[in-house]
C-alpha cells in the first residue's frame, strides 16, 4: 500500500512538473512571439522612416535645384542688363564724340571765316595804301 501511495505521489509530482514545464514553454513561446512582433513593428517603422527621409531628401534636392535655377536666371538677367548698360554707355560716348567733332568742325569754320575776313581787310588796306601812294606819286 505504501508503494502505491508513493507511486501516486511520484505521479502527482511528475504531473505537476510536466504541467509547470508546459506553462514555462508556453510563456517562453509567448515571449518569443511578442519579441518577433516588436521586431517586425520596428522594421516597419524604420522602413516608413526611410521612405519619409527619402521624400524629404528629394524635396530638398528639388528646392536646391529651384534655388540654383533662380540664381542662374538672376545672373543671366544681370549679365544682359550689364551688356545693355555698356551698349548705352558706348552709344552715349559715340554721340558725345560726334557732338564734340561737330562743334570742333563748326569752330574751325568760324576761325577760317574770321581768317578769310581778316585777309580780305588786309588786302583792302593794302590796295587802299597802294592807291594813296599812286595818288601821291601822281
VENKA-V10470 format. One record per pair of residues at least 12 apart in sequence whose C-alpha atoms are under 10 Angstrom apart, sorted by sequence separation. I is the first residue (numbers start at 1). GAP is how many residues later the second one is. If there is no record, write none. Layout:
# VENKA-V10470
I|GAP, I|GAP
This chain:
# VENKA-V10470
none
